[in-house]
């Protein structure tokens, strides 16, 4: 024999479904909200007729349980009907008869049976339960501590030493969910939590004096060399393309370079401040040149093209300094705009001035300039790759902690060397390291621990962090840009990224990616001979 909960688990059947963009999935008209990391993914749903909770399996990882967030009222959730007066009276009579040990025949009528059958108890056999979804026990002590924090609605780091010792003894003694939840409920009282003070409390707990982004600019030998190349190309009046993945530090490094060049006064720095990058036009960039070179924000720029270009020639020549126009997110610029920038540089050069244009964007910018149709511009462009941290990841983490921790606090006091090495090995950019440092310290504070360990850092990494679609997006290739690059339909690209495209077409797209220099660790191709496991 087994419990009702285990019988419900055995009655489940898998069903492959696609999670919506809002991280919701509907089962029999009932909506469930799953983890945000599963949005848009093809998952395996485990749900049975007697279930009110939903379990999800994706990439051999299990998630759940998830409770309904909308739709019809689930099974066994209806309000019980009220008892009538007659029903209450009859129950009271039966309860009174039981209290004074009267036989039921006195209450219900009839005669007493002549004999009572002998009751032979059944043999009880213990049930060996594999518990694959951890419905009965927690997977680990860390999982139990997270559940304790959720139950208390407060980080464990706020608890006193006595309460923390009680929780430590409890999770060391057992991982049974029911026992742990009952003990926590009996010992603690829930208090409202002020989430607005969370960041300051974490800083005070781990002696973090300032925010990571206030540490300054981390400059390696490679970055200094890149800055020198950009300076030389600017003085020569070149079209320059600087590309790097999301979060590599391009904007911070170039902002430092622009500030240095402005302070030196040898180059006039022009910034394109338009927020709508996909709508940047050549006329808007020329307006930025007029405003920054003249220094007059109220200058009325001519609208007639011929007169406007002649006045720009005179303006640059009169300054007798090289002019550098910086354009961020240049991977979204139209090909005609790039052609116009090339002609603009040539026009200023003919007028006796020097104009350089610095294009900053994702690696897609370099790939676009390498295309045969862009040969006129691509071959005239100085291409500079601004990669990630590479082997400098460990040095960046050490510099960041040293810059932000309070005086006298050592790195090993707040995060282990193993955790730092894992971060440096797994994360490629400063943005990724900073994000996962925040997650790790928040998780440690929530668990009531004293130091960030490798196990905690591993748990903070999002599901699908190294998936192909995530890696392509970091280098500027979301599905739509990917489809435009290879002249394919968007639904076909989505099937390719989720491994549901046929083998022949998958190999064709993989070959095109390899020729373009993109990551080629493509998903396993979909085969129509696959049968859903039951």
Secondary structure, 3 states (H helix, E strand, C coil): CCCHHHHHHHCCEEEEEECCCCCEEEECCEEEECCHHHCCCEEEEEECCCCCEEEEEECCEEEEEEEEEEECCCCCCCCCCCCCHHHHHHHHHHHHHHHCCCCHHHHHCCCCCCCCCCCCCCCCCCCCCCCCCCCCECCCHHHHHHHHHHHHCCCHHHCCHHHHHHHHHHHHHCCEHHHHHHHHHHHCCCCCCCHHHHHHHHHHHHCECCCHHHCCCCCCHHHHHHHHHHHHHHHCCCEEEEECCCCCCHHHHHHHHHHHHHHHCCEEEEECCCCCHHHCCHHHHHHHHHHHHHCCCCCCCCCCHHHHHHHHHHHHHHHCCEEEEEECCHHHCCHHHHHHHHHHHHHHHHCCCCEEEEEEECHHHHHHHHCHHHHHHHCCEEEEECCCCHHHHHHHHHHHHHHHECCCCCHHHCECHHHHHHHHHHCCCHHHHHHHHHHHHHHHHHHCCCCECHHHHHHHCCCCCCCHHHHHHHCCCCHHHHHHHCCCCHHHHHHHHCCCCCHHHHHHHHHHHHHHCCCCCCCCCCCCCCCCCC
